[in-house]
Amino acid sequence: MRYGTELAALHGQAALSGVTVRVAGIDQPPQAAAAVFVMVGAAPDTGWVQDHVALDRQGFVLTWVAADPVAGAASPHATSAPGIFAVGDVRAGSVKRVASAVGEGSVVNGAVWAHVNSAG
């Protein structure tokens, strides 16, 4: 795992054979590689919502009982603010995978509709 590293170049013809990475703006010598896994979004961009929902120390949105341990929550994706739900990478404790985020998004749909219908 390489933190603070930029992928500068991929090498190979029919398959990946190596990479060049850039550290602090300086290209490093090419290295052999058969695969690359890029992890982006590991730091949540939640500053805009910090005054509205509870966040953990890293800035991920707290959901379910962690969001309101006294009252609990009807949905595992509910935040500390009624009617605001969080799914995917932004949610504290999520597995940080696209497939999980998509699944959570489809599951939370019912809770969103239940909230909308109860508000009217």
C-alpha positions in Angstrom: 0.0 0.0 0.0 1.3 3.4 -0.9 -0.1 6.5 0.8 0.5 10.0 -0.7 1.5 8.5 -4.0 0.3 9.4 -7.4 0.2 6.9 -10.2 2.2 8.6 -13.0 2.3 5.9 -15.7 1.2 2.3 -16.5 3.5 0.1 -18.5 2.8 -3.0 -20.7 1.3 -4.0 -24.0 -1.5 -6.6 -23.7 -1.2 -6.7 -19.9 0.1 -4.5 -17.2 3.9 -5.2 -16.6 4.8 -2.2 -14.4 4.0 1.2 -13.0 5.7 4.5 -12.4 4.7 6.3 -9.3 5.2 9.9 -8.3 6.0 10.9 -4.7 6.2 14.5 -3.6 6.2 15.5 -7.3 9.1 13.3 -8.2 8.8 10.3 -10.6 10.3 7.1 -9.0 12.0 4.4 -11.1 9.5 2.0 -12.8 8.5 -1.0 -10.8 7.2 -4.4 -11.9 3.5 -4.8 -11.3 0.8 -7.2 -12.5 -2.2 -5.4 -11.0 -3.1 -2.0 -9.6 -5.9 -1.3 -7.0 -6.6 2.4 -6.7 -8.4 3.4 -3.5 -10.0 6.9 -3.8 -12.5 8.5 -1.5 -10.9 7.1 1.7 -11.3 10.5 3.2 -14.9 11.7 3.4 -15.9 15.1 2.0 -18.5 15.8 4.7 -17.6 19.3 5.9 -20.7 20.7 4.3 -23.0 18.5 6.4 -21.1 18.6 9.7 -23.6 21.0 11.3 -26.5 18.8 10.4 -25.6 15.2 11.2 -23.3 13.4 13.7 -19.8 12.5 12.3 -17.1 10.3 13.8 -13.6 11.5 14.4 -12.5 10.9 10.8 -15.5 12.7 9.4 -17.7 9.7 8.4 -21.4 10.0 8.9 -22.7 8.1 11.9 -25.8 6.0 11.2 -28.3 3.9 13.1 -27.7 3.4 16.8 -24.3 5.1 16.7 -26.0 8.3 15.4 -28.5 8.4 18.3 -27.7 5.7 21.0 -30.6 6.8 23.2 -33.5 6.6 20.6 -31.9 4.2 18.2 -33.1 4.4 14.6 -35.7 2.7 12.4 -33.2 2.2 9.6 -29.5 1.2 9.7 -28.9 4.1 7.3 -30.6 6.8 9.4 -28.4 9.6 10.7 -28.8 11.8 13.8 -31.1 14.1 11.7 -34.6 12.8 10.9 -35.1 12.3 7.2 -31.4 12.3 6.4 -29.9 8.9 5.4 -26.3 8.0 4.6 -25.1 5.1 2.4 -21.9 3.9 0.9 -18.4 5.2 1.6 -19.5 8.3 3.6 -21.1 6.1 6.2 -19.0 5.2 9.3 -18.4 1.5 9.4 -19.2 0.8 5.8 -17.0 -1.6 3.8 -16.0 1.1 1.3 -16.9 -0.9 -1.8 -19.1 0.2 -4.8 -21.2 -2.9 -4.8 -22.1 -2.4 -1.1 -22.9 1.3 -1.7 -25.3 0.4 -4.5 -27.0 -2.3 -2.3 -27.3 0.2 0.6 -28.8 2.8 -1.8 -31.5 0.4 -2.9 -32.3 -0.8 0.6 -32.6 2.7 2.1 -35.2 3.6 -0.5 -38.0 2.1 1.6 -36.9 4.1 4.7 -36.8 7.3 2.7 -40.3 6.7 1.3 -41.6 5.8 4.8 -40.2 9.1 6.1 -41.7 11.1 3.3 -45.1 9.5 3.7 -45.1 10.0 7.5 -44.2 13.7 7.1 -47.2 14.5 5.0 
